[in-house]
Every structure is written in C-alpha cells, then in structure tokens.
Amino acid sequence: MTSSNRRLGRLSLGTGSLGGLQRPISAATFCATIDAAWDSGIRYFDTAPIYGLGVAEQRLGASLMQRPREEFILSTKIGRLLRQPNEPTGSAELDHGYDQAWHDVPRRKLVVDFSAEATLRSIDESLGRLGLDRIDIVYIHDTFEEQHYRAAMKGAYPALERLRREGTIGSIGVGIGRIETLRRFAQDGDFDYFLVAGRYTLLDHEGAGPLLTACTQRNISIVLGGVFNSGILADPYSQGASFDYRPADIARIARARHLESICRDHGVSLKAAALQFPLAHPAVETVLLGSSSPEEISENVSLAGLELPATLWSDLRAAQLISADMPTPSAAP
C-alpha cells in the first residue's frame, strides 16, 4: 500500500501520550481528545497494551464504541502481556522500563513474550479491554534485542500471518524506532505496515533512505510517529529541549534552531514544516499524532493543512538541512 491511496488518512492519532506517558491524563480529557480527532476527520487510531498499562485500550474502546465500526481503523500491538503485580511469572522476562513510565494508572507487570501463544493471548486480552469486535492492524512491538527478533519471526509472525490469511485481522506490521531492525523484517517477512517512531523527520532522516526504498519496493506503508522528535521540533528554544525523550545534544539543538530560523524567514511555523515534510514520501501513508488534548489536535490539524511556500523547501535543501535524495512537499506526486 502506498501513500497515494492513504487508506489511513494523512493524519491519525496514537494513544501513547493519552495513556499518561509524561503526565496524568483524565478519562474526560481522553474522551474529549478522541472526539476532537473524530470531528477533524481522523479515522485511524493506534493503541497498545502498554499504553497506560491497559488504560489507553479501555478508554479508546469506550470512546469508539458508539461510532460506526466501518468508519474507523484500529490498531494495537503484541509483545508485552499485562499481569497483576503479585501474579507469578516464573522465569519470564519483565519489561521494567515501560511499566514505570505511566502516570496515575493501575500497577501492572509487563511480560515480554513474542511467542505464537502469547500473541494470540495478547490479541484476545486487547479485544476484551477494547470491547470491540475486531482489530484491523496488529503490530509486533519493540523487538529491542536479537532474541526478541528471532522469537517474533518464529512465533508472533506466523501466528499473525495465519490470522491475516483467515481474515481475523486485516493487516500486520511492526512498530519500532530502529531502522536496521525494520529492514530485516522487510526482508524476512510479508508486512503491510511499519510504524516508525521518530526516524524520518525534518531533523533526523539521513539514515532512513534504504528503509523507505525497501518499503516502496515491497508495498509496505509507513505509519510515522514522533515527527517532533519528542519536543525539539515543537520548540527548539525551550529549556531542556528533548530529542527522543532525552535531553538533546548541542549539535541537534543547533540544527533544529537553524531549521526554525529558515522557517521563520518564510513566515512558517517549524511545527507545520515538521508535520508536512514526511508526507511527501510515497512510502509514508500517515503521520501519527501524539496529541494529548483537544487543543493539540486542533493545532496540529491546522498546521498540517497550511499551504507552505515552495521556496521554504528549496532553502532548507540549499542549507543542507534536507538530504538531496529526500522528496519535499512541493515536489510530491
């Protein structure tokens, strides 16, 4: 599937931040944000068991339950099973990074498991939390280690491929922010979508070319998250500007400020340029927003709809801030 089809829409909504990733999010704010996204025309919603340790799936399902099921597309992920704090897990690998990341949610253990059995169990449990009849896209999520990759290709992938073949799920994908791992998945399996977090952005795109080429050749559509690189492209002058959820280094801050200065010379918001830049690539089907309030939805949708001058992109390329082989919106098909 290519971006010319855009089954998912140009903009979509992820529920990581809405699960309370950086600050508590109330049920009312969650629901209002989904409503705002729907009213703006967004019809693709992504979630995962780890987001809010189950809370995001529960709230998203409740928010979508009254909507016509044929009018939206829903994705979730496998690779982490939720378990009660005192539940025995034997020798299972626990993920102590994610289970401490969420604010104001019930405590859960996260068990890392990419086996076929765990994949089927994870989907069943997600359906229970969502309260919906089906999941359209299932992603293999965050295969950080070599053993995770091997286990996913041996267990999770064949199980998902069978479910897709049977029509139980519509599409399968992989979600991770590691370019080389995604290239391996592209080579070794038959995937519909890659959810790429923060690796094809206005600030950080130099290494993405081979993956995007492979996706175009293999008809894998990119769902692109993290277009602001966790904040630095939203405001490179903020105190403690972050890149990929860590303090940004001096070189990245300088590059982001250079981008912002050229945008400012053209009367353009850096955020608008960051939102629109990746959509020019034929492999990118949608930008997955991480908005956590109705106001953020409104702002991002507005910025994505602005008409930006062609000279902006040519000046950014002349300043060597956009790689020569990467398309820009003014040259998009």
N, C-alpha and C positions, 0 to 999 in steps of 0.2 A: 504494500500500500504506500502511495506517495502523497506528498503534501498537496498535490493538485486535487486530490479527492477530498481531503480534510473531513473525513467521517467524524472525527472527534471535535472539530471546530478549531479556529485559530487560538482561542483561549480556553483553558479548562481550570479546574480547581482541585488542588491537593489539600488533604486534611491533616498534614503533619503539625503545622503550627496551631491549627484549631484543636488539636488534641492536647494542647498545653505544653508545647515543646520549650518555649522560653519564658512563659508566664501563664498563670491560670486563665482559662477561658470558660466562661459560664455557659450553661446549656442555652440560655436565651441568646447570647452573642453568637454561639454556633449556629443556631437555627436562623437568626437574622442574616448571617453571612451567606448561608445556603440560599435563602430567599433572594438576597440581593444578586447572587450569582445567577440564579434562575431567571430573575427579571431582566438581567443584562443579556440573556441569550446563551449563557454557558449551559452545556448539556452533558459534559463529561466530568465525572467526579472520581477521584482516586483516594483510596484509603489503605490501611494495613492494620493487622492485629496489634503491632507495636505502638501505633499512634494513640497516645493516651492509655496504653495498655488495655485496649478494648473499648475505651470510651468513644473514640472517634467513629469506629464502626457502628456502635449502638446509636449514636446521635445522628450520624449520616443516614442510616436506615430509617430512623424515625422521621427525619426531615424529608426524605424522598418517598416515603410510603404512600402518601396521598397523591403523588404525581403519577401521570400515565406512564406505565413501565416502558412502553415502546418509545418514549420520547427522551430517555436519558441512557447514557452508557456508564457503567460502574466497573471499577477495577479494585482488586485488593491483592494481597501478596501472601506468599508462603515462605517458610524458612525459620520462623520463630513461633513456637507454641506458647500460649499463656497458661500458667499454672498458679495455683494458690500459694501464698508464701510458705505454708507449712507442708505442702504436698511433697512427698518423696519423689525424687527424680533419678535416684540411683547414680550412675556414672555419667549422666547426660551432661553435655556442655551447656553452661549457662552464659547468657549474654549480660554482663554486669555494666555495660556501657549504656545500652538503651533503657534498661529497667530503672535507672536512676535519673533519666532525662526529663521526666514529665512532672508537671506541677498539678497538685490538687486532684489526683486520680487515685483509685484503689491500688494498693500494692500488689504486684504480681511478679512471679518468676518468669523469665523468658528462656525457654529451652530451645537451643539451636538444633534443628533437625531437618535435613533435606531428603530424607528417605521417601519412598513412594507411600508408605503407610502414613507417615506424618503429614505428607502433602494432602492426602485425601481427608485426614482428620482435621487439618487446618481449614480446608475449604468448608467442611461441614460446620465447624465451630464459627467460622466467619458468617456463614449463612444464618446461623442461629442468632448471632449478635445483630446482624443487619435486619433480620426479619423480612427479607425479600426472597423472591423465588429463584433468582439466578444471579450469577456474576458473569459479566461479559468478558473481562480480561483478567487473567491471573498472572502475576509476575513472580519469578524466582527472585528473592530479595536478598541483597547484600551478602554475596559469596566472597567474604573477605580473605579467606585462607584457601590454599591449594586443596586441602581436604574437603572444603565446602564445595569447590567447583566439581571435584570428582564425584562427590556424593550427589550433587544436584543432577549431573549428567547421567548418573547411574540410576537414581531413584526418582527425583522430582520430575525431570524432563519426560521420561517415558510415561509416567502417570498422567501428566498434563497433556501430552500429545494424544493419549488414548481418549481422555475426556473431550478434547477438541474434535477428534475424529468421530466420536459418538454424538457430538452436538450438545454435550452437557455444559460446556463453556464455549464461548465464541472464539477467543484468541488467547495466545500465550506469549509471554515476554520475559524480560529480565530487567530488573531495576538495580543499578549500582553506579557509582561515580568513578569507575575505573575503566579507562579506555581499552587497555590491553585485555582485560578480562572479557569485556563485551566483544572484542574482536574474536576471541576464542569461541565464545558462544555462537557468534555468527558463522564461524567456520564449521563448528561441530554439530549444530542443530538447525531446526527449521522454526524460526521465531517470527511472530508478527510485529512485535513492538519491543523497543528498548527504551526504558525510562532512564534517561541520562541526567544526573544531578550535577549541574554547575561545570560541565566540561566543554560546553560550546556556548560561550558568552562573549560579549563585546570585549571583555577584559582578558579572557582565558580561552582561546580557541586554536592556538597554534598546533596542538597535538591531535586535534580531532579529525583532521582530513582523512586519514586512512579508514577510520571507522565509518565516517559518513559516506565515503565512496563504497565501502563494503555493504552498507545498509541500502544504498541506492541500487546496487547490483543485485542484491538478494531480496529486494522488495520488503525490507524491514523499515517500518516507520519509527521515527524518533519522537518520543514524548519528552520534552525538555523542561526540566525543573531547575530551580536555582539560578535564574537569569540575572539576579542581582548579586550573585556570589555571597549570599548571606548578609548583605548590607552595604558593602563598599561601593557598589554601583548605584545604590539608592542615595547615598550621601558620602562621598569620599573625604569630606572635610569634618565629619563627625568625630568627636572624641572617642578614641578606641575603635576606629573603623575595623570591621571584621571581614575576613576572607575565608569562606568555607568554615565558619563557626570558630575561627581562631583569630587572634589579633593579626591584622595584615602587616606584612613586612614593608620596609621603606620603599622598595622598588615597585611593589604593587600599588601602594598609595600614590606614588609619583605618577605611575602610568594612568591610574584612574582619574587623577586630577588633570592630567593632560587631556584625557578624553572629555572630561567635563568642561574644560576651558574652550575646546573647539566647539562643543555643543552649544555653549553659552554664546559664542561668537555668532552662531546661526540662529539664536533665539530659541533654542531647543532644549528641553529637559533631558539630562543624561538618562533618566529612567525611561523616557519614551524611546530613546535610541537603543537602550539595552533590551527593551521588550520587543522591538521590531526587527533588530538585526538578525537574530537566528531564524526567523520565519522566512527569510529569503532562500534558505537552502532547501532543495527539493526533498531531502530526507526528513526534514522537520515537519511533522504534521500539526503539532500543537505546543504552545507554551503553557506549562502547568504552573498556575499562580499559587503562591503560598500565602495568600491573603488571610488575615485572621479577624477581619471586621468588615461590616458593610461599607464603611468609608474607604477602606483599602481596595475593595472590589471596584467601587465607583471610580476611584482614581486610576487604577491600573487599566480598566476597560477604556477610560477616556484617553489615556496616554497611548494605548495600543491603536486607537483609531485616528490619531493625528496624522496629517499629511506632512511628512518631513522633506526638506529640500534635498534634491539630488546632490547638490554641492557639499552637503554635510558629509555624505559617504565618500565622495572623492577626496575631500580634505582629510578625512580620517585615514584614508588609504595612503595619501601622499605623505602623511606624518608617520607612516609605517605602524599605525595602530590597528589596522585591519590587514590580515595577511592577503597577499596578492591572489591566492587561489580560492579565497572565500567569497561567495556572492554577497551582494548587498541589496537591500530592498528596491533601489532604483533600477537594478538590473534583473530583478526576479522575474521568472516566467509568468 
